[in-house]
């Protein structure tokens, strides 16, 4: 039976479970999260075991991943941002693992679901807001009322700044969700063209599908990087209110 391009995003329970009338079943999405996280963890654990002067493949991947996140924090937050390394590192590789895991046939891309990306974005929003108040106290509210702005303008500017600040989790969530869902839908559509066109005319859509696959791999990495960069930018703003 043929399925449409959106069929790949359907969530199915693997272990049905209900607690107090609430559905908490273990689904294909949860399984994908567990498997992708386990793969990422395995790569870094195996890479960390080797301390060779000339790193082998897994050690090189682990060290490169560490340096990418460390440089990202250094450039966007500064030296004081190193305390956020575990948080940003986990976010980056959770998103990257989910994006890349979904590129394999018969797997599930959990980052193509808004509930997952919005949950991650809310986590970032909560951490940024809490750190803003911990670092600056009530001075964190200066985020919505910049210094030196005349009060008539401030009356108009403050609601705009508040709306802009509160919209951050929505923009973070939608950017990641929309890119992953659109890319995988396009892959499915052109794969269907390749099959339906047959051996004679299927070469052109198949060639295009290969190109889209490569592009989607780049998008998977880029979206994880953008998500982490914006997290670091928001943390920087929270730590340096009024600077």
Secondary structure, 3 states (H helix, E strand, C coil): CCCCCCHHHCCCEEECCEECCEECCEEHHHHHHHHHHHHHHHHHHHHHHCCCCCCCHHHHHHHHHHHHHHHHHHHHCCHHHHHHHHHHHHHHHHHHHHHHHCCCCCCCCHHHCHHHHHHHHHHHHHHHHHHHHHHHHHHHHHHHCCCCCCHHHHHHHHHHHHHHHHCHHHHHHHHHHHHHHHHHHHHHHHHHHHHHHHHHHHHHHHHHHHHHHHHHHHHHHHHHHHHHHHHHHHHHHHHCCCC
